[in-house]
Structures are given as structure tokens and as C-alpha cells.
């Protein structure tokens, strides 16, 4: 059972039965949090890599080569895909797809249990 606060200023809680909307919202918040964590790690690691490359380069022409930014570009593609799956276009793994897949798995499990 999930407990939710009934009043912000007191520590009283009421038992709450999780419904589908709450569970969906909770999953969505976790996905958003995962994306923001991904962005933080992306920025942190790439800043360190670029600073290291800057000091390693013999001159400015060496720094501005494609190989210096290759990791940021390729990882950025994955980051954009992650962002689209969380905030934007999510054709393949939408909420409807999840519901269809859940129903299919439950039906398969029921069929399997009937044969045993």
C-alpha cells in the first residue's frame, strides 16, 4: 500500500490504493528523472573530455578536429533519442503499446497455466 500525506503541515498519512493514472504518472516521473540524469552525465563527461583535449592539443587547429568532438556527437544522438522517447515522439513504446503488451503477456500466462 502506498501512503500519501493528507496535510502538508502535519505528518498524518492516509493509505492510498494506487490507480492506473498514479502508476503511470510515477513511471513517467522516473523516466523524466532518468533523462535529466543522462543530460547531467553527458555534460559533465563531455566537458571533462573537451578540457582534456584542449590542453592536449598542440595548437587550436588540432583541437577543432572532428575526432575531438566525436564522442559528444555520437552520444548526443543517443541523448536526443532518449529525450524524444521521454518528452516527444514515442511511436513504438507509447502508453497504448505498453497496455497492449501487458494484456498480451497476461493472456499468454493464462493460456500457459491452463495447460499445466
N, C-alpha and C positions, 0 to 999 in steps of 0.2 A: 504494500500500500504506500502511496505517496502522501506526504503531509505537506500542506501548503499553509503559509501564515495567513491567519484571518485578520490580523491587525498589525500594521507596521510598527506601532509603538509598544506593543506587548509581545510577549513570547508565546502567545497562545496559537495553537495549530489545530486545524481540522483535517480529518482523514479525507482524502480526495481520491475517487476512483478515476484512474486515467482513461480518458476517452480518446478516440482516434485523432481528433484535432490536436489535443495536447501532445500526444505521442509524436505526431507529425511535426508540430512546432519545435519540440525538443530535438528531434533529429535534424531539423533544418538549422537550428542554432548551433548544433555540434558541427555541421558542415561549414557554416559561416566561420566559426571559430577555427576550424582546420584550415580554411583558406587564408585567414589572416595570419595564422602561424606560418603557413607556407610563404606568404609575402615577406614576413619578417626575416625568416631564414634566408630567403632569396636575396634580399637587400643586404643583410649582414655578410653573408659569404661572398657575394659579388663585390661589395665594397672592399673587403679584405683582399680578394684576388686582384682587383684593379690597382689598389695601392701597392701591392707587392709587384705587380707587373710594371707599374710606373717607376718604381725605384730600381727594378732590374733592367729596364730599358736603357740602352746606351745613349739614345737621343730621342727626340719626340717622334721621329718617323718610325722608329721601332715600336713605340707604344701604340700608335694608331693603326696597327696591322689587324687584319681580321682575326688572327689567332688569339689576340689579346681579349677580344670580346666574344669569342666562340661559345664559351660556357654560358655567358649571360644570355646570348641569343637563343641557344638551344633549350636552356632551362626556362627561358621566358615563354617559349612555345607551350611547354607543359603548364606553366603558370596561367597563361591565357585560357588553355583548355579547362583547367581546374576552375578558374573564375567563371567561365561560361556555364560549366556544369552546376555551379552553386547559384549564380545570380541570373543567368541568361538562358540561352537556348539549351534545352536539355531534352532533346527529342528521344534519345534512346533509353534513358533511365529516368523518366518522369514519374510523377506520383501514380499515374494510371498504370504505367508499366510495372511499378512495384506491386500495386494491388493485384494486377493480373498474375504476376509471378507468384505471389503469396497464395492466391486461390488455386493455382495450378499445383503448387507443392502440397497444399493441404489435400487436394483431390488425389494426387498420386500416393500420398501417405495413407489415405483411407482405403484406396484400392489395394495397396500392399498389405495392410493389416487384415483386410477381408480374406486374402488368400492364405494367410497363416493359420 
